[in-house]
Amino acid sequence: MKFTDMDMLQDYEKDARMAVIAYSIMATETLDPALRQLFQTMSSSANESQARTANLIMRKGDRP
């Protein structure tokens, strides 16, 4: 099976979306303030990456 560039972008967008969810859940389950802040930062970074990728996909005329 051959993957197109769009397939790869859509897969990356999905993975980034899942990372946002996972990091957010880990932050809520963490008691240590420093580690909680790290998870929140990671969630924010993944969120930004997901949004940029989704916007790129939509500009190319497809759906994330």
Number of C-alpha atoms within 10 A of each C-alpha: 3 5 7 9 9 15 13 11 16 20 13 17 24 15 14 22 19 16 19 21 15 14 20 18 14 15 21 11 10 13 10 9 10 10 13 18 13 13 21 19 15 18 24 16 15 21 19 15 17 23 16 13 19 22 16 18 18 12 10 10 9 12 12 19
